[in-house]
Amino acid sequence: MGGRAIDGVKPRSLVQFVTVAARKVLPCVLIAYWAVETTSVGEFSAALWKSRVPRGVIVTTSVIFRCFPTINAEWRAIRSAMRMRASVQGSCLGLSILPRQRAASTCRFSPPW
């Protein structure tokens, strides 16, 4: 019953998994994105403080919220540097095209770390 198993997973169960994951995870991701975009760190800390959340949790979440803009700025700087080096845009895996002295070009893996 069902379909042919691909790598031990039936297509029907995979479709069900994706559907349930999208139904349950997507709203959480959207609410988190909305909260981060519309709430300042001070407002979020005050709300947690008023909700009687432990101080360690408040400090941890405040530090995490303060890191998001820094991470975003660093990511933009890295992408800009990659473009200036004539790397492939959107190269999250570290694959870049390096021109050779001749007409051909090579593709080389350069890890991001």
C-alpha positions in Angstrom: 0.0 0.0 0.0 1.4 3.5 -0.7 4.2 3.8 -3.3 7.6 2.5 -3.9 10.0 3.2 -1.0 12.9 5.6 -1.9 15.8 5.2 0.6 13.5 3.5 3.0 10.9 6.3 3.0 7.6 6.0 1.3 6.6 9.1 -0.7 3.3 9.3 1.0 4.9 9.5 4.5 7.4 12.1 3.2 4.6 14.3 1.9 2.7 13.9 5.2 5.9 14.9 7.1 6.5 18.0 5.0 2.8 19.0 5.3 2.7 18.6 9.1 6.1 20.3 9.5 5.0 23.3 7.5 1.7 23.4 9.4 3.3 23.3 12.8 6.7 25.0 12.3 5.9 27.7 9.8 3.7 29.7 12.2 6.4 29.6 14.9 9.0 30.8 12.5 6.7 33.6 11.3 5.9 34.7 14.8 9.5 34.7 15.8 10.5 36.7 12.8 7.7 39.2 13.5 8.8 39.5 17.2 12.4 40.1 16.3 11.6 42.7 13.6 9.1 44.7 15.6 10.3 44.5 19.1 13.4 46.3 20.6 15.7 44.5 23.0 14.6 46.8 25.8 10.9 46.1 25.2 11.5 42.4 25.0 13.5 42.4 28.2 10.9 44.4 30.0 8.2 42.0 28.9 10.1 39.0 30.1 10.9 40.8 33.4 7.2 41.6 33.9 6.4 37.9 33.1 8.7 36.9 36.0 11.0 34.9 33.7 14.3 34.0 35.5 17.1 36.6 35.1 19.5 34.2 33.4 16.9 33.6 30.6 16.4 37.4 30.2 20.1 38.1 29.9 20.7 35.2 27.5 17.8 36.2 25.2 18.9 39.9 25.3 22.4 39.0 24.2 21.1 36.8 21.4 18.8 39.6 20.2 21.8 42.0 20.2 23.8 39.6 18.1 21.4 39.4 15.2 22.2 42.8 13.7 26.0 42.1 14.0 25.6 38.7 12.3 23.6 40.3 9.5 26.2 43.1 9.0 29.0 40.5 8.9 27.1 38.3 6.4 26.6 41.3 4.1 30.3 42.3 4.4 31.4 38.7 3.5 29.1 38.6 0.5 30.4 41.9 -0.7 34.0 40.7 -0.4 33.1 37.6 -2.3 31.6 39.7 -5.1 34.7 41.8 -5.2 36.8 38.6 -5.5 34.6 37.6 -8.5 33.2 34.6 -6.6 29.9 33.1 -7.4 27.1 35.0 -5.7 25.2 33.2 -3.0 27.9 30.7 -2.5 27.1 29.4 0.9 29.0 26.2 0.4 32.3 27.9 -0.4 32.4 27.0 -4.0 34.0 29.7 -6.1 35.1 30.0 -9.7 38.7 31.1 -10.0 39.9 32.3 -13.4 43.1 30.8 -14.7 45.8 32.4 -16.9 44.3 30.6 -19.8 40.8 30.8 -21.2 39.5 27.9 -19.1 38.5 28.4 -15.4 38.5 26.0 -12.5 36.1 25.4 -9.7 37.7 25.1 -6.3 36.3 24.4 -2.8 37.3 26.9 -0.2 35.7 26.3 3.2 34.1 29.3 4.9 36.0 28.7 8.1 
